[in-house]
Amino acid sequence: AGAVAVVGGGLYIPFVRGLVITGLKTVVSEAVLKKVAIQVVEKLVKSSKNKLDDIWFAQFKKNVSDS
């Protein structure tokens, strides 16, 4: 809880906020976002019992991987 308070409080200081935002932009690239999106959607699809979303997910994964 203390770490969250320090980070949250630090975001009120413009210089610290700029450093945090710049760091996040550097770490979170397009490739990382694609992998995260595929993993999240895959978990959602696996949790359902119907087969229609399996077909949709296969196409989604192909389209995201190709781009």
Protein Blocks (a to p, Z undefined) as FASTA:
>chain_A
ZZmmmmmmmmmpmklmmmmmmmmmmmmcfklmmmmmmmmmmmmmmmpmbfklmmmmmmmm
mmmmmZZ
